[in-house]
Amino acid sequence: MKTLLTPFEVIKYSQAGNSFPLDNVRRLIPVIEIDFMDYCFGLDYYNLLLRNVKTYEKAVIWKAGTYNSGDVVIYNGSLLESCNSANSTEPSVLNDKWKEVEKFTKKEYNKLWETHIRDVLSNKIYKESVPFATIQSGAKGLTVNAQDQSGNMTAPAKDIDFLCRTIQNQIDMMMNNMKRFIITQNDEYKKDNTK
């Protein structure tokens, strides 16, 4: 099923750590994405966004070499575009020779996506994935790993609940910020006499 969000984006734009398992994230994306988009914007808008997702079929996995301006690579699960010709640098947060690609074919859709929707969705999916990463289901029923080789212990239920409540508080704040953003954008649009 086609979705707006990728598992790597969930890890990147939520509170999940880089080693958070992607299996349950992948399964939850369509369910949570459709529910959220339908509730906040309606399915017509959601389908419009899906139709306008850019595809980067020529993207290659980054490896040391030289890239031209406009070349798209996959680096640590992110799609990045080279901003310079003869670019031989490795992508990083501080490297301005690479930028994240735009999600949509229409630039207008990218602003709301990048400033609000992506982060809210990522955190909602992460929050719903946390219990599945902690409690596994298998032939012996539900199991919890008590401790691993690194000396880490699985968090007790009250800590998981606390984390999920904290994430929900952040999601609530993000939703309020998104609502303010949409209202402000609408007010500016109504004042613009050129439209």
N, C-alpha and C positions, 0 to 999 in steps of 0.2 A: 504494500500500500504506500502510495506517495505521501510524504509528510513535508512540512516546512522545516522542521528541526531535525538535526542529526544527533546521534548519540554523543559524538565528540563535542558538539556545541553544548549539550547538556552539561558535560563535565567542565567545559571551559567557562560557561557563564553562570554556573550555580556554585554552591558552597562545597560541592563534591571535590574530593582530592583527585589527582591524576591517576591514582591506582584504583579508583572506584570501579566495580565491575559493570560492564556495559550490557550484559545479557538482559537483565530486567529493565534497564533504561530503554533498550530497543523495543521491548514488548509494550511498555507503558506509553511511549510517545504517541502513537495514533489515538489511543483512548483518551488521554488527557488533553492532547492538542485539539481534537474535535470538540470535546466538551467545553473547553475554555473558549475557543474561537466562536462556537455557537452561542454560548452564554453572553460573551462580551460584544461580539460584532455581527453575529448571524452567519449562517452557512453560505449565503451568497458571497459575502466578503471573503470568507475563508477560501471558497472555491476560486474566486478571482485571484487571490494571492497564489494559490497552488498553480494556476495556469500561467502565472507570471514569474515563477521561479526560474532563474537562469541555470542553464546546464553548462558544465565545464568538462565536456567529454575529452578534451585534449590535455587536461591536467595530468601531470606526471608526478611521481613521488620525487621529492627533492633529493638530489645527491650533489656532491661537490662538482661544480662545473660553472659554465658561463650561461647566463640567461639574458634574453632580450627584453626590452620594455614590452609589457603586455603578456609575457609568458606566465602561465598559471601552474603552480606546484602544490602538492599536498605535503604539508609539513606538520608533524605531530597532530594529525587529524584535522588541520585547518587548511582551507583553500586560500592561498596567497598569490598575489600578482606582483610581478617585478615592475618597479617604477623606473628603472634605469636600463639603458642598453649596456651590454658588456658587464652585467651584474654577476659578480662571482662571490658575493657575500652570503653567509648563512643567515637565514631569517631569525630575527629575535624581536622582542618587545621594543628594544631601543634602536633597532635598525630601520631607518626611514627609507631604505631602498626596496622595502617590501610593504605591501598593505593587504588587508583582508579584502577579498572580492566582495562585490555587492551581491546580495541575495536575489534581488528581483530585477526584471528587465525594465521596470518603470521606477525611476529614482524616487518618486513620491512615496512609494511603499517602503523604501529602505529606512526612512527617518523614524517612523513609528516602530518598525521592527527592531532597529538597532538600539533605540533609546529605551524601549519598554517591553514589547511583546516577547522578544527573545529571552530576556532575563527572567520575566515572570514565568514563562513556560518552563524554562530550564530548572528553576527552583521548585516549581510544582512537581515536576517529574522526579527530581532528586528526592524531594520529601516523601513521595509515594514509594520510591525505590529502597529507601533506607531499611525498612523492616525486612525486605526480601534479601538484602545483602547480609543481614545479621542472622536471620533465622532461615535455615534451608529445609526444604521438603524433599524427602527421598524414601527409599525402601523401609527405613526405620521410623518413618513419620517425620515430625518436625524435630530438628536438631539445632543446637547452638554450639559453636566451637568455643570451648572454655579458654583455650590459650593456643597460640601458634609458636613456631620456632623463634620468632623475634622477641618473645616475651610479652606480646600484646594479648590482652584479654578482651573478649567480646563485651560490649557495654550492656549493663543490665537494662531491663525494660524501662525503668524510671528515667534513665539517661537518654534512651532512645526517644521516649515521649517528650522529654525536655527539649531535645534537639529538634524534633518535629514541630513543637509549639513555637520555638524560636524562629525556625524557617518560615512558619506560617505568619508570624508577626512581620517578618521581612517582606513576604509576599503581599500582605495587606498594605504595607507602606508603598510598595512598588505599584500596586493597583491604584492606590490613591494618587500617586504621582502621574500614572498613565492617564487617569481621568482628568486631572488638571491640565495635562499636556493637550489632550484632545479638545477640551473646552477652550483653551487658549488658542489652539490652531483654528478652531471653528470661528471664534470671535474675530481673529485676524482676517480670516477668509471673508467674513461678512462685511468687514470694514474696507476691504480692497475693492476700489471702484473699477479696476481693470478687468475684473472677472465677470 
